[in-house]
Amino acid sequence: MLDGPSVVAALERVGITHVVWIPDSELGTWEPALRASAKLTLVRVCREGEAFTLAAGLLLGGKKPIVMVQCTGLFEAGDALRNVVHDMKLPIFFVVGVRSWYLQQKEATTDTCPIFSEPIMNAWQIQYRLLDSSHSADDLANAYLESQHADRAGAVLIAE
């Protein structure tokens, strides 16, 4: 299950120190658990591009950050993401809430966010996993660990 308490427990277990985010949609429901954690520092930013650059600074400073944004924020953060991942070659890991993913599967929405999320990840050459309701916080933690062991950026897309 991907709920706040299970996600926080998984992030703590893999040693995440900071969650840099703009809460939105499903990810926003995790905020009470994130705020309650004694091991995670929750850092709110104004723009998604700022989230990636702030996480880069934390990573360079020896911390273990994770970025959490919604799909539209992923689109907004393109230049910062490109710079951090491809120019600086930092193994930033991020979580993207893909708004309307389930509705798109039923052809019941005009929201284009789910249409473009995976092609954007492929265009930016970011290895990712799509996690839906059949996945758990352990799947998120395992994706993070794989990315870190390979010393590369990575992400999970959370179906919403």
C-alpha positions in Angstrom: 0.0 0.0 0.0 1.2 3.5 -0.8 -0.1 5.6 2.0 1.7 8.1 4.1 2.8 5.9 7.1 4.1 3.1 4.9 5.9 5.5 2.6 7.5 7.2 5.5 8.6 3.9 7.1 10.1 2.8 3.7 12.0 6.1 3.3 13.3 6.0 6.8 14.4 2.4 6.3 16.6 3.3 3.2 18.1 6.3 4.9 16.4 9.2 3.2 17.2 12.4 5.1 15.1 15.0 3.3 11.9 15.1 1.3 11.9 18.1 -1.1 8.4 18.6 -2.4 5.4 20.5 -3.5 2.5 18.5 -2.1 -0.3 17.9 -4.6 -3.0 15.4 -5.3 -2.3 11.9 -3.8 1.2 12.8 -2.6 -0.3 15.6 -0.5 -2.1 13.0 1.6 1.3 11.8 2.8 2.1 15.1 4.5 0.9 14.3 8.0 3.1 11.2 8.1 6.0 13.1 6.6 5.7 15.9 9.1 5.5 13.5 12.0 8.7 11.7 11.1 11.6 12.4 13.4 14.1 11.1 10.8 12.9 13.0 7.7 13.2 16.7 7.1 10.4 18.0 5.0 11.4 20.9 2.7 8.7 22.7 0.8 9.7 24.7 -2.3 7.9 27.2 -4.5 8.6 25.7 -7.9 9.5 22.2 -9.0 12.7 23.2 -10.7 13.8 24.6 -7.3 13.1 21.1 -5.8 15.7 19.5 -8.1 18.4 22.1 -7.5 17.8 22.1 -3.7 18.0 18.3 -3.7 21.2 18.5 -5.7 22.7 20.8 -3.0 21.6 18.5 -0.3 23.1 15.5 -2.1 26.4 17.3 -2.7 26.4 18.2 1.1 26.2 14.5 2.0 22.5 14.2 2.6 20.1 11.7 1.1 17.2 13.7 -0.4 14.2 12.5 -2.5 12.1 14.9 -4.6 8.3 14.5 -4.7 6.2 16.4 -7.3 3.2 15.9 -9.5 3.4 15.2 -13.2 2.8 18.9 -14.2 5.6 19.8 -11.9 7.8 17.3 -13.6 7.1 19.1 -16.9 7.9 22.5 -15.3 11.2 21.2 -13.8 12.8 20.1 -17.1 15.8 22.4 -17.3 16.7 21.9 -13.7 16.3 18.2 -14.0 18.4 18.1 -17.2 21.1 20.1 -15.5 21.2 18.1 -12.3 20.9 14.6 -13.8 22.8 14.9 -17.1 25.2 17.8 -16.7 26.1 17.3 -13.0 25.5 13.5 -13.2 23.9 13.4 -9.8 21.9 10.3 -8.7 18.8 12.2 -7.7 15.7 10.1 -7.1 12.2 11.4 -7.4 8.6 10.5 -7.0 6.0 11.8 -9.5 2.3 11.6 -8.9 0.7 11.0 -12.3 -2.7 12.7 -11.9 -5.6 11.1 -13.8 -3.7 7.9 -14.7 -6.5 5.6 -13.8 -9.1 7.8 -15.6 -6.8 7.8 -18.7 -6.8 4.0 -18.7 -10.6 4.1 -18.9 -10.5 6.9 -21.5 -12.6 8.9 -19.0 -10.5 12.2 -18.9 -9.1 14.8 -21.2 -6.2 15.4 -18.8 -3.0 15.0 -20.9 -0.7 14.6 -17.9 -0.8 10.8 -18.0 -0.2 10.8 -21.7 3.0 12.7 -21.5 4.6 11.5 -18.2 6.2 8.3 -19.4 7.4 9.8 -22.8 9.0 12.7 -20.9 10.8 10.2 -18.6 12.0 8.3 -21.7 13.1 11.5 -23.4 15.2 12.5 -20.4 16.6 9.0 -20.2 15.5 8.5 -16.6 15.0 4.9 -15.5 11.6 4.7 -13.7 8.9 2.3 -12.5 5.2 2.9 -12.6 3.6 2.0 -9.3 -0.1 1.5 -9.2 -2.5 0.2 -6.5 -0.9 -3.3 -6.7 2.4 -1.9 -5.4 3.6 -1.1 -2.0 6.0 1.3 -0.3 8.6 -1.5 -0.4 8.5 -1.2 -4.2 9.3 2.5 -3.9 12.1 1.8 -1.5 13.5 -1.0 -3.8 13.5 1.4 -6.8 15.4 4.0 -4.8 18.0 1.4 -3.7 18.5 0.1 -7.2 19.0 3.7 -8.4 21.5 4.4 -5.7 23.4 1.2 -6.1 23.8 1.9 -9.8 24.8 5.5 -8.9 22.2 7.0 -11.3 19.1 9.1 -11.2 15.8 7.2 -11.0 12.2 7.7 -10.3 8.9 6.2 -9.6 5.7 7.3 -11.2 2.7 6.9 -8.9 -0.6 6.2 -10.7 -3.3 8.4 -9.3 
